[in-house]
Amino acid sequence: MNGRTVLERFPAGGPRGSWPAEEFAQARRLEGLPAEVVMDLATDTFLVIVRGGDATE
């Protein structure tokens, strides 16, 4: 399956030097989820996603 699960959304205009989406994704990777950050240009937000289905597996 080519789906994705969005775990969290972060506004693109965060404080300078702050990467909350990357920090959130890293914390999920440490928990064993293959989380990654992608940009949603339509909404100007960063999405933390897990590709391929259910994030709760």
All heavy atoms as TSV, in Angstrom:
chain	resi	resn	atom	element	x	y	z
A	1	MET	N	N	0.840	-1.182	0.000
A	1	MET	CA	C	0.000	0.000	0.000
A	1	MET	C	C	0.886	1.246	0.000
A	1	MET	O	O	1.917	1.282	0.644
A	1	MET	CB	C	-0.896	-0.033	1.240
A	1	MET	CG	C	-1.778	1.177	1.361
A	1	MET	SD	S	-2.866	1.062	2.785
A	1	MET	CE	C	-4.384	0.904	1.920
A	2	ASN	N	N	0.467	2.272	-0.717
A	2	ASN	CA	C	1.243	3.496	-0.826
A	2	ASN	C	C	0.717	4.600	0.073
A	2	ASN	O	O	1.016	5.773	-0.141
A	2	ASN	CB	C	1.267	3.995	-2.280
A	2	ASN	CG	C	2.069	3.078	-3.168
A	2	ASN	OD1	O	2.990	2.428	-2.698
A	2	ASN	ND2	N	1.729	3.019	-4.436
A	3	GLY	N	N	-0.048	4.259	1.078
A	3	GLY	CA	C	-0.633	5.253	1.958
A	3	GLY	C	C	0.375	5.854	2.910
A	3	GLY	O	O	1.543	5.480	2.945
A	4	ARG	N	N	-0.108	6.811	3.658
A	4	ARG	CA	C	0.716	7.418	4.698
A	4	ARG	C	C	-0.185	7.806	5.854
A	4	ARG	O	O	-1.369	8.061	5.680
A	4	ARG	CB	C	1.471	8.629	4.187
A	4	ARG	CG	C	0.585	9.814	3.899
A	4	ARG	CD	C	1.382	10.984	3.406
A	4	ARG	NE	N	0.490	12.124	3.276
A	4	ARG	CZ	C	0.818	13.264	2.755
A	4	ARG	NH1	N	2.027	13.441	2.297
A	4	ARG	NH2	N	-0.034	14.238	2.690
A	5	THR	N	N	0.385	7.839	7.027
A	5	THR	CA	C	-0.315	8.259	8.227
A	5	THR	C	C	0.359	9.525	8.727
A	5	THR	O	O	1.572	9.541	8.925
A	5	THR	CB	C	-0.255	7.170	9.310
A	5	THR	OG1	O	-0.861	5.991	8.797
A	5	THR	CG2	C	-0.983	7.609	10.565
A	6	VAL	N	N	-0.420	10.580	8.900
A	6	VAL	CA	C	0.115	11.832	9.426
A	6	VAL	C	C	0.069	11.757	10.951
A	6	VAL	O	O	-0.988	11.595	11.548
A	6	VAL	CB	C	-0.694	13.044	8.923
A	6	VAL	CG1	C	-0.164	14.336	9.538
A	6	VAL	CG2	C	-0.657	13.128	7.408
A	7	LEU	N	N	1.239	11.853	11.569
A	7	LEU	CA	C	1.326	11.795	13.026
A	7	LEU	C	C	1.119	13.164	13.667
A	7	LEU	O	O	0.542	13.267	14.747
A	7	LEU	CB	C	2.692	11.245	13.451
A	7	LEU	CG	C	3.054	9.858	12.948
A	7	LEU	CD1	C	4.454	9.489	13.402
A	7	LEU	CD2	C	2.039	8.838	13.430
A	8	GLU	N	N	1.621	14.216	13.002
A	8	GLU	CA	C	1.542	15.573	13.579
A	8	GLU	C	C	1.781	16.591	12.479
A	8	GLU	O	O	2.400	16.296	11.466
A	8	GLU	CB	C	2.600	15.721	14.680
A	8	GLU	CG	C	2.465	16.961	15.519
A	8	GLU	CD	C	1.188	16.988	16.350
A	8	GLU	OE1	O	1.030	16.136	17.232
A	8	GLU	OE2	O	0.349	17.866	16.091
A	9	ARG	N	N	1.276	17.819	12.693
A	9	ARG	CA	C	1.457	18.937	11.769
A	9	ARG	C	C	2.119	20.086	12.514
A	9	ARG	O	O	1.784	20.343	13.673
A	9	ARG	CB	C	0.109	19.429	11.240
A	9	ARG	CG	C	-0.663	18.392	10.491
A	9	ARG	CD	C	-2.079	18.877	10.171
A	9	ARG	NE	N	-2.876	17.813	9.614
A	9	ARG	CZ	C	-2.937	17.542	8.326
A	9	ARG	NH1	N	-2.278	18.267	7.459
A	9	ARG	NH2	N	-3.677	16.545	7.900
A	10	PHE	N	N	3.036	20.778	11.828
A	10	PHE	CA	C	3.737	21.910	12.426
A	10	PHE	C	C	3.747	23.070	11.436
A	10	PHE	O	O	4.032	22.860	10.250
A	10	PHE	CB	C	5.186	21.533	12.763
A	10	PHE	CG	C	5.296	20.490	13.828
A	10	PHE	CD1	C	5.299	19.147	13.514
A	10	PHE	CD2	C	5.389	20.858	15.161
A	10	PHE	CE1	C	5.399	18.174	14.492
A	10	PHE	CE2	C	5.493	19.894	16.161
A	10	PHE	CZ	C	5.498	18.558	15.819
A	11	PRO	N	N	3.470	24.294	11.879
A	11	PRO	CA	C	3.519	25.443	10.966
A	11	PRO	C	C	4.945	25.652	10.462
A	11	PRO	O	O	5.918	25.427	11.188
A	11	PRO	CB	C	3.059	26.623	11.820
A	11	PRO	CG	C	3.166	26.173	13.230
A	11	PRO	CD	C	3.114	24.684	13.242
A	12	ALA	N	N	5.064	26.094	9.223
A	12	ALA	CA	C	6.380	26.292	8.619
A	12	ALA	C	C	7.107	27.494	9.214
A	12	ALA	O	O	8.316	27.564	9.152
A	12	ALA	CB	C	6.244	26.456	7.109
A	13	GLY	N	N	6.406	28.422	9.810
A	13	GLY	CA	C	7.023	29.638	10.328
A	13	GLY	C	C	7.444	29.548	11.776
A	13	GLY	O	O	7.153	30.438	12.560
A	14	GLY	N	N	8.124	28.494	12.148
A	14	GLY	CA	C	8.568	28.332	13.530
A	14	GLY	C	C	9.673	29.309	13.887
A	14	GLY	O	O	10.240	29.977	13.022
A	15	PRO	N	N	10.020	29.405	15.156
A	15	PRO	CA	C	11.086	30.299	15.594
A	15	PRO	C	C	12.424	29.945	14.951
A	15	PRO	O	O	12.705	28.771	14.688
A	15	PRO	CB	C	11.162	30.079	17.111
A	15	PRO	CG	C	9.922	29.353	17.475
A	15	PRO	CD	C	9.425	28.658	16.250
A	16	ARG	N	N	13.234	30.941	14.702
A	16	ARG	CA	C	14.544	30.724	14.082
A	16	ARG	C	C	15.376	29.775	14.950
A	16	ARG	O	O	15.448	29.918	16.162
A	16	ARG	CB	C	15.270	32.049	13.934
A	16	ARG	CG	C	16.680	31.890	13.415
A	16	ARG	CD	C	17.294	33.195	13.141
A	16	ARG	NE	N	17.018	33.468	11.742
A	16	ARG	CZ	C	17.561	34.443	11.045
A	16	ARG	NH1	N	18.372	35.276	11.627
A	16	ARG	NH2	N	17.279	34.596	9.786
A	17	GLY	N	N	15.983	28.793	14.290
A	17	GLY	CA	C	16.818	27.830	14.992
A	17	GLY	C	C	16.041	26.689	15.625
A	17	GLY	O	O	16.615	25.805	16.223
A	18	SER	N	N	14.723	26.710	15.476
A	18	SER	CA	C	13.887	25.659	16.052
A	18	SER	C	C	13.360	24.767	14.932
A	18	SER	O	O	12.898	25.257	13.902
A	18	SER	CB	C	12.710	26.285	16.800
A	18	SER	OG	O	11.840	25.284	17.255
A	19	TRP	N	N	13.439	23.467	15.117
A	19	TRP	CA	C	12.961	22.500	14.136
A	19	TRP	C	C	12.011	21.522	14.820
A	19	TRP	O	O	12.329	20.347	14.985
A	19	TRP	CB	C	14.150	21.757	13.520
A	19	TRP	CG	C	15.046	22.664	12.761
A	19	TRP	CD1	C	16.144	23.323	13.252
A	19	TRP	CD2	C	14.918	23.058	11.406
A	19	TRP	NE1	N	16.710	24.076	12.264
A	19	TRP	CE2	C	15.977	23.935	11.114
A	19	TRP	CE3	C	14.013	22.747	10.393
A	19	TRP	CZ2	C	16.151	24.503	9.859
A	19	TRP	CZ3	C	14.202	23.311	9.146
A	19	TRP	CH2	C	15.252	24.175	8.896
A	20	PRO	N	N	10.843	21.977	15.259
A	20	PRO	CA	C	9.954	21.100	16.027
A	20	PRO	C	C	9.498	19.855	15.272
A	20	PRO	O	O	9.366	18.792	15.869
A	20	PRO	CB	C	8.778	21.995	16.401
A	20	PRO	CG	C	8.837	23.158	15.468
A	20	PRO	CD	C	10.265	23.315	15.079
A	21	ALA	N	N	9.288	19.950	13.970
A	21	ALA	CA	C	8.864	18.776	13.213
A	21	ALA	C	C	9.977	17.724	13.193
A	21	ALA	O	O	9.720	16.534	13.387
A	21	ALA	CB	C	8.465	19.163	11.796
A	22	GLU	N	N	11.218	18.172	12.977
A	22	GLU	CA	C	12.343	17.242	12.961
A	22	GLU	C	C	12.567	16.612	14.333
A	22	GLU	O	O	12.871	15.431	14.447
A	22	GLU	CB	C	13.620	17.944	12.497
A	22	GLU	CG	C	13.604	18.339	11.039
A	22	GLU	CD	C	13.667	17.154	10.084
A	22	GLU	OE1	O	13.976	16.031	10.515
A	22	GLU	OE2	O	13.397	17.369	8.897
A	23	GLU	N	N	12.410	17.414	15.376
A	23	GLU	CA	C	12.577	16.897	16.737
A	23	GLU	C	C	11.492	15.865	17.062
A	23	GLU	O	O	11.769	14.825	17.662
A	23	GLU	CB	C	12.558	18.046	17.733
A	23	GLU	CG	C	13.770	18.954	17.601
A	23	GLU	CD	C	13.628	20.278	18.320
A	23	GLU	OE1	O	12.584	20.522	18.963
A	23	GLU	OE2	O	14.567	21.086	18.231
A	24	PHE	N	N	10.267	16.137	16.659
A	24	PHE	CA	C	9.160	15.205	16.882
A	24	PHE	C	C	9.409	13.902	16.114
A	24	PHE	O	O	9.237	12.801	16.663
A	24	PHE	CB	C	7.835	15.845	16.447
A	24	PHE	CG	C	6.638	14.988	16.707
A	24	PHE	CD1	C	6.017	15.000	17.943
A	24	PHE	CD2	C	6.114	14.172	15.714
A	24	PHE	CE1	C	4.900	14.204	18.190
A	24	PHE	CE2	C	5.007	13.376	15.943
A	24	PHE	CZ	C	4.397	13.398	17.184
A	25	ALA	N	N	9.833	14.028	14.844
A	25	ALA	CA	C	10.101	12.840	14.034
A	25	ALA	C	C	11.233	12.006	14.639
A	25	ALA	O	O	11.151	10.780	14.676
A	25	ALA	CB	C	10.441	13.244	12.601
A	26	GLN	N	N	12.269	12.665	15.112
A	26	GLN	CA	C	13.388	11.943	15.738
A	26	GLN	C	C	12.924	11.169	16.974
A	26	GLN	O	O	13.316	10.023	17.180
A	26	GLN	CB	C	14.520	12.909	16.110
A	26	GLN	CG	C	15.673	12.259	16.837
A	26	GLN	CD	C	16.387	11.188	16.029
A	26	GLN	OE1	O	16.325	11.167	14.809
A	26	GLN	NE2	N	17.053	10.297	16.715
A	27	ALA	N	N	12.070	11.791	17.770
A	27	ALA	CA	C	11.552	11.112	18.961
A	27	ALA	C	C	10.736	9.879	18.564
A	27	ALA	O	O	10.820	8.834	19.216
A	27	ALA	CB	C	10.709	12.069	19.791
A	28	ARG	N	N	9.959	9.974	17.468
A	28	ARG	CA	C	9.192	8.817	17.011
A	28	ARG	C	C	10.117	7.733	16.478
A	28	ARG	O	O	9.867	6.547	16.668
A	28	ARG	CB	C	8.192	9.211	15.916
A	28	ARG	CG	C	7.157	10.264	16.284
A	28	ARG	CD	C	6.234	9.960	17.466
A	28	ARG	NE	N	6.803	9.988	18.771
A	28	ARG	CZ	C	7.039	11.089	19.524
A	28	ARG	NH1	N	6.784	12.281	19.072
A	28	ARG	NH2	N	7.548	10.983	20.736
A	29	ARG	N	N	11.206	8.129	15.795
A	29	ARG	CA	C	12.167	7.127	15.307
A	29	ARG	C	C	12.817	6.390	16.472
A	29	ARG	O	O	13.049	5.185	16.390
A	29	ARG	CB	C	13.210	7.784	14.406
A	29	ARG	CG	C	12.647	8.188	13.046
A	29	ARG	CD	C	13.721	8.609	12.074
A	29	ARG	NE	N	14.348	9.859	12.434
A	29	ARG	CZ	C	13.961	11.056	12.011
A	29	ARG	NH1	N	12.915	11.173	11.197
A	29	ARG	NH2	N	14.593	12.136	12.384
A	30	LEU	N	N	13.089	7.096	17.548
A	30	LEU	CA	C	13.659	6.444	18.733
A	30	LEU	C	C	12.677	5.450	19.346
A	30	LEU	O	O	13.088	4.513	20.037
A	30	LEU	CB	C	14.083	7.488	19.763
A	30	LEU	CG	C	15.274	8.363	19.362
A	30	LEU	CD1	C	15.492	9.469	20.386
A	30	LEU	CD2	C	16.523	7.529	19.185
A	31	GLU	N	N	11.380	5.658	19.102
A	31	GLU	CA	C	10.344	4.724	19.569
A	31	GLU	C	C	10.138	3.568	18.591
A	31	GLU	O	O	9.335	2.688	18.847
A	31	GLU	CB	C	9.019	5.461	19.747
A	31	GLU	CG	C	9.041	6.501	20.842
A	31	GLU	CD	C	7.791	7.352	20.871
A	31	GLU	OE1	O	6.944	7.260	19.938
A	31	GLU	OE2	O	7.651	8.134	21.825
A	32	GLY	N	N	10.836	3.607	17.457
A	32	GLY	CA	C	10.732	2.517	16.496
A	32	GLY	C	C	9.869	2.784	15.285
A	32	GLY	O	O	9.714	1.905	14.433
A	33	LEU	N	N	9.287	3.973	15.175
A	33	LEU	CA	C	8.478	4.305	14.006
A	33	LEU	C	C	9.372	4.923	12.928
A	33	LEU	O	O	10.206	5.771	13.235
A	33	LEU	CB	C	7.385	5.317	14.366
A	33	LEU	CG	C	6.218	4.821	15.176
A	33	LEU	CD1	C	5.299	5.977	15.553
A	33	LEU	CD2	C	5.437	3.782	14.397
A	34	PRO	N	N	9.184	4.558	11.670
A	34	PRO	CA	C	9.981	5.145	10.590
A	34	PRO	C	C	9.428	6.513	10.170
A	34	PRO	O	O	9.020	6.722	9.026
A	34	PRO	CB	C	9.863	4.105	9.475
A	34	PRO	CG	C	8.514	3.504	9.689
A	34	PRO	CD	C	8.327	3.478	11.204
A	35	ALA	N	N	9.405	7.452	11.089
A	35	ALA	CA	C	8.814	8.773	10.847
A	35	ALA	C	C	9.727	9.630	9.982
A	35	ALA	O	O	10.943	9.554	10.082
A	35	ALA	CB	C	8.548	9.475	12.173
A	36	GLU	N	N	9.108	10.441	9.135
A	36	GLU	CA	C	9.852	11.391	8.320
A	36	GLU	C	C	9.057	12.686	8.202
A	36	GLU	O	O	7.855	12.710	8.438
A	36	GLU	CB	C	10.175	10.813	6.946
A	36	GLU	CG	C	8.962	10.436	6.132
A	36	GLU	CD	C	9.332	9.774	4.821
A	36	GLU	OE1	O	9.798	10.490	3.918
A	36	GLU	OE2	O	9.165	8.557	4.714
A	37	VAL	N	N	9.748	13.742	7.832
A	37	VAL	CA	C	9.123	15.056	7.701
A	37	VAL	C	C	8.985	15.381	6.220
A	37	VAL	O	O	9.939	15.222	5.449
A	37	VAL	CB	C	9.966	16.147	8.398
A	37	VAL	CG1	C	9.337	17.520	8.201
A	37	VAL	CG2	C	10.123	15.842	9.874
A	38	VAL	N	N	7.795	15.816	5.832
A	38	VAL	CA	C	7.534	16.278	4.472
A	38	VAL	C	C	6.859	17.638	4.558
A	38	VAL	O	O	6.253	17.987	5.577
A	38	VAL	CB	C	6.661	15.289	3.673
A	38	VAL	CG1	C	7.372	13.967	3.477
A	38	VAL	CG2	C	5.317	15.089	4.325
A	39	MET	N	N	6.970	18.411	3.482
A	39	MET	CA	C	6.359	19.734	3.435
A	39	MET	C	C	5.063	19.660	2.653
A	39	MET	O	O	5.025	19.113	1.550
A	39	MET	CB	C	7.317	20.719	2.749
A	39	MET	CG	C	6.796	22.114	2.620
A	39	MET	SD	S	6.731	22.882	4.232
A	39	MET	CE	C	6.121	24.489	3.826
A	40	ASP	N	N	3.990	20.192	3.223
A	40	ASP	CA	C	2.717	20.327	2.521
A	40	ASP	C	C	2.643	21.767	2.031
A	40	ASP	O	O	2.354	22.683	2.804
A	40	ASP	CB	C	1.559	20.003	3.454
A	40	ASP	CG	C	0.205	20.092	2.776
A	40	ASP	OD1	O	0.147	20.420	1.567
A	40	ASP	OD2	O	-0.808	19.849	3.447
A	41	LEU	N	N	2.958	21.975	0.764
A	41	LEU	CA	C	3.011	23.328	0.212
A	41	LEU	C	C	1.642	24.007	0.201
A	41	LEU	O	O	1.554	25.219	0.372
A	41	LEU	CB	C	3.595	23.306	-1.200
A	41	LEU	CG	C	5.054	22.861	-1.297
A	41	LEU	CD1	C	5.473	22.755	-2.757
A	41	LEU	CD2	C	5.950	23.816	-0.536
A	42	ALA	N	N	0.590	23.235	0.027
A	42	ALA	CA	C	-0.757	23.807	-0.043
A	42	ALA	C	C	-1.158	24.485	1.265
A	42	ALA	O	O	-1.858	25.497	1.259
A	42	ALA	CB	C	-1.768	22.732	-0.416
A	43	THR	N	N	-0.703	23.933	2.393
A	43	THR	CA	C	-1.082	24.490	3.693
A	43	THR	C	C	0.085	25.155	4.412
A	43	THR	O	O	-0.083	25.657	5.518
A	43	THR	CB	C	-1.666	23.398	4.610
A	43	THR	OG1	O	-0.664	22.400	4.833
A	43	THR	CG2	C	-2.909	22.772	3.996
A	44	ASP	N	N	1.274	25.154	3.800
A	44	ASP	CA	C	2.484	25.732	4.384
A	44	ASP	C	C	2.764	25.145	5.766
A	44	ASP	O	O	3.012	25.854	6.738
A	44	ASP	CB	C	2.375	27.256	4.448
A	44	ASP	CG	C	3.723	27.926	4.675
A	44	ASP	OD1	O	4.739	27.382	4.199
A	44	ASP	OD2	O	3.766	28.977	5.332
A	45	THR	N	N	2.699	23.812	5.840
A	45	THR	CA	C	2.978	23.111	7.095
A	45	THR	C	C	3.935	21.955	6.835
A	45	THR	O	O	4.020	21.424	5.733
A	45	THR	CB	C	1.704	22.543	7.744
A	45	THR	OG1	O	1.057	21.670	6.828
A	45	THR	CG2	C	0.743	23.621	8.182
A	46	PHE	N	N	4.661	21.595	7.885
A	46	PHE	CA	C	5.473	20.389	7.860
A	46	PHE	C	C	4.638	19.273	8.458
A	46	PHE	O	O	4.001	19.450	9.498
A	46	PHE	CB	C	6.756	20.567	8.675
A	46	PHE	CG	C	7.737	21.516	8.060
A	46	PHE	CD1	C	7.967	22.750	8.625
A	46	PHE	CD2	C	8.432	21.156	6.918
A	46	PHE	CE1	C	8.874	23.624	8.066
A	46	PHE	CE2	C	9.344	22.022	6.350
A	46	PHE	CZ	C	9.566	23.266	6.920
A	47	LEU	N	N	4.637	18.126	7.807
A	47	LEU	CA	C	3.921	16.958	8.292
A	47	LEU	C	C	4.925	15.902	8.722
A	47	LEU	O	O	5.898	15.642	8.010
A	47	LEU	CB	C	3.034	16.363	7.197
A	47	LEU	CG	C	2.059	17.301	6.500
A	47	LEU	CD1	C	1.341	16.554	5.378
A	47	LEU	CD2	C	1.081	17.895	7.472
A	48	VAL	N	N	4.700	15.305	9.866
A	48	VAL	CA	C	5.485	14.144	10.282
A	48	VAL	C	C	4.637	12.936	9.916
A	48	VAL	O	O	3.506	12.795	10.391
A	48	VAL	CB	C	5.807	14.177	11.788
A	48	VAL	CG1	C	6.581	12.927	12.188
A	48	VAL	CG2	C	6.583	15.439	12.145
A	49	ILE	N	N	5.183	12.100	9.032
A	49	ILE	CA	C	4.406	10.980	8.499
A	49	ILE	C	C	5.123	9.655	8.694
A	49	ILE	O	O	6.327	9.604	8.939
A	49	ILE	CB	C	4.107	11.178	6.998
A	49	ILE	CG1	C	5.400	11.091	6.185
A	49	ILE	CG2	C	3.363	12.470	6.735
A	49	ILE	CD1	C	5.177	10.902	4.691
A	50	VAL	N	N	4.334	8.595	8.562
A	50	VAL	CA	C	4.839	7.232	8.445
A	50	VAL	C	C	4.247	6.703	7.150
A	50	VAL	O	O	3.027	6.728	6.976
A	50	VAL	CB	C	4.420	6.356	9.642
A	50	VAL	CG1	C	4.861	4.918	9.432
A	50	VAL	CG2	C	4.984	6.909	10.926
A	51	ARG	N	N	5.091	6.283	6.238
A	51	ARG	CA	C	4.626	5.765	4.952
A	51	ARG	C	C	4.158	4.323	5.074
A	51	ARG	O	O	4.658	3.578	5.897
A	51	ARG	CB	C	5.727	5.827	3.916
A	51	ARG	CG	C	6.113	7.228	3.551
A	51	ARG	CD	C	7.114	7.232	2.405
A	51	ARG	NE	N	7.665	8.552	2.233
A	51	ARG	CZ	C	7.154	9.466	1.411
A	51	ARG	NH1	N	6.088	9.185	0.708
A	51	ARG	NH2	N	7.716	10.649	1.308
A	52	GLY	N	N	3.188	3.974	4.221
A	52	GLY	CA	C	2.831	2.579	4.057
A	52	GLY	C	C	1.779	2.053	4.987
A	52	GLY	O	O	1.651	0.851	5.125
A	53	GLY	N	N	1.030	2.892	5.650
A	53	GLY	CA	C	-0.086	2.345	6.401
A	53	GLY	C	C	-0.178	2.815	7.823
A	53	GLY	O	O	0.147	3.938	8.158
A	54	ASP	N	N	-0.606	1.902	8.666
A	54	ASP	CA	C	-0.973	2.196	10.037
A	54	ASP	C	C	0.246	2.493	10.904
A	54	ASP	O	O	1.162	1.696	10.999
A	54	ASP	CB	C	-1.740	1.014	10.620
A	54	ASP	CG	C	-2.349	1.301	11.967
A	54	ASP	OD1	O	-2.404	2.488	12.340
A	54	ASP	OD2	O	-2.777	0.343	12.621
A	55	ALA	N	N	0.241	3.638	11.586
A	55	ALA	CA	C	1.353	4.028	12.444
A	55	ALA	C	C	1.334	3.317	13.787
A	55	ALA	O	O	2.285	3.393	14.533
A	55	ALA	CB	C	1.323	5.535	12.669
A	56	THR	N	N	0.257	2.606	14.087
A	56	THR	CA	C	0.146	1.986	15.395
A	56	THR	C	C	0.676	0.555	15.417
A	56	THR	O	O	0.621	-0.091	16.443
A	56	THR	CB	C	-1.326	1.985	15.865
A	56	THR	OG1	O	-2.112	1.252	14.926
A	56	THR	CG2	C	-1.830	3.392	16.020
A	57	GLU	N	N	1.162	0.056	14.291
A	57	GLU	CA	C	1.685	-1.310	14.255
A	57	GLU	C	C	2.930	-1.442	15.080
A	57	GLU	O	O	3.720	-0.582	15.211
A	57	GLU	CB	C	1.992	-1.721	12.820
A	57	GLU	CG	C	0.759	-1.874	11.976
A	57	GLU	CD	C	1.100	-2.314	10.554
A	57	GLU	OE1	O	2.267	-2.406	10.179
A	57	GLU	OE2	O	0.136	-2.553	9.821
